[in-house]
Amino acid sequence: MTGDPIHFKTVLETALLTATEPLSVGHLKKLFAEEVAATEINDALEDIQRDWLGRGVELVRLSSGWRFRARTELTPYLSRLSPEKPPRYARAVMETLAIIAYKQPVTRGDIESIRGVSVSTGVMQTLLERAWIEVIGHKEVPGRPGLYATTRKFLDDLGLLSLRDLPPLAELGALVVPDSVPADEPDDSPLDD
């Protein structure tokens, strides 16, 4: 890097504070006319991260890049400004997503075998439209079913760097809408709003 290191950090910090999505090191390199090594950007990002320690906002590294976000312990205060409740997903959506996240790559048949019921097209479509899952290939068996896996957007939306950071399955229960159908009838509605 040439020039003033304080200015360098200020440019990175400004880009991250104004971005609506996480920014990768590759995107951050584009901020500068001269060639900048990834290690220089990563070092500066770690400095910025330390500069923001103990404040209400933190710089975090996610799956698809770096972004500023409010610290988790301050979320209850911020939610008072926007009293909208986060979406709660039907049990079928959450079960399907959990199976894909924890067992990937899986076929639709694998998901149905684990859940014990068929997976509706609406459930899969919901997850695909939210860009939380994608088809990453096809299983080499008759019919060549698609292999599903989670995406970087899924990790980003959960605030995770990698799949190793997934919470224990028990913690996912709070996002599931209680069954409102009889126990012998599966709830395959994609979303309850």
C-alpha positions, 0 to 999 in steps of 0.5 A, spaced: 500 500 500 502 506 498 500 513 501 497 514 508 495 508 512 489 512 516 486 514 509 487 507 507 483 505 513 478 510 513 476 509 505 475 501 507 471 503 513 467 508 509 465 503 504 463 498 509 459 503 513 455 505 507 454 498 504 448 494 504 451 487 503 457 484 506 463 486 502 469 481 500 476 483 500 476 482 492 470 488 492 474 492 497 480 492 493 476 495 487 476 502 492 483 503 490 487 505 484 493 502 485 494 494 487 493 492 494 495 486 497 489 482 500 493 481 506 494 489 507 486 489 506 485 484 511 490 487 516 487 494 516 480 490 517 482 487 523 485 494 525 478 497 524 475 491 528 479 492 534 478 500 533 470 498 534 471 494 540 466 495 546 462 500 541 455 498 539 457 497 532 462 491 530 465 489 524 464 482 523 467 477 517 461 473 514 461 468 509 461 472 503 465 478 506 465 483 511 460 488 514 458 492 520 452 490 524 449 492 531 452 488 537 447 482 538 446 484 545 443 491 543 438 488 538 432 488 543 433 496 544 433 496 536 427 492 535 423 497 539 424 502 533 422 497 528 416 493 532 416 488 526 417 481 528 422 477 524 418 472 519 417 465 523 417 459 518 412 453 518 415 447 521 416 444 514 420 449 512 425 449 518 425 442 518 427 442 511 432 447 511 435 444 518 436 437 514 439 441 508 444 445 513 446 439 517 446 433 512 448 437 505 449 435 500 442 432 500 437 430 495 429 431 496 428 424 497 434 424 503 430 430 506 423 426 505 426 420 508 429 423 514 422 427 515 418 421 514 413 425 510 414 428 503 416 435 501 412 440 498 414 444 492 412 450 495 417 449 501 423 447 496 421 453 492 421 458 498 428 456 500 430 457 493 427 464 492 430 466 499 437 464 496 438 460 502 439 453 498 441 451 491 442 445 487 450 444 487 450 437 482 446 431 481 446 424 485 449 419 480 443 414 481 437 413 476 433 419 475 439 424 477 436 427 483 438 434 485 443 435 490 441 441 495 446 445 499 446 452 503 448 458 500 453 464 502 447 468 503 444 463 508 450 464 512 450 471 511 443 472 513 444 468 520 450 472 521 455 466 520 462 465 517 461 458 516 457 452 517 461 450 523 458 456 526 451 453 526 448 453 532 445 446 535 439 444 532 435 445 539 436 453 538 432 453 531 426 451 535 424 458 537 423 460 529 418 454 528 411 456 528 407 451 532 403 446 528 396 448 527 394 442 523 392 435 526 398 431 528 396 426 522 396 431 517 403 434 515 404 442 515 407 443 508 405 451 508 411 454 506 410 461 510 406 463 516 405 471 516 
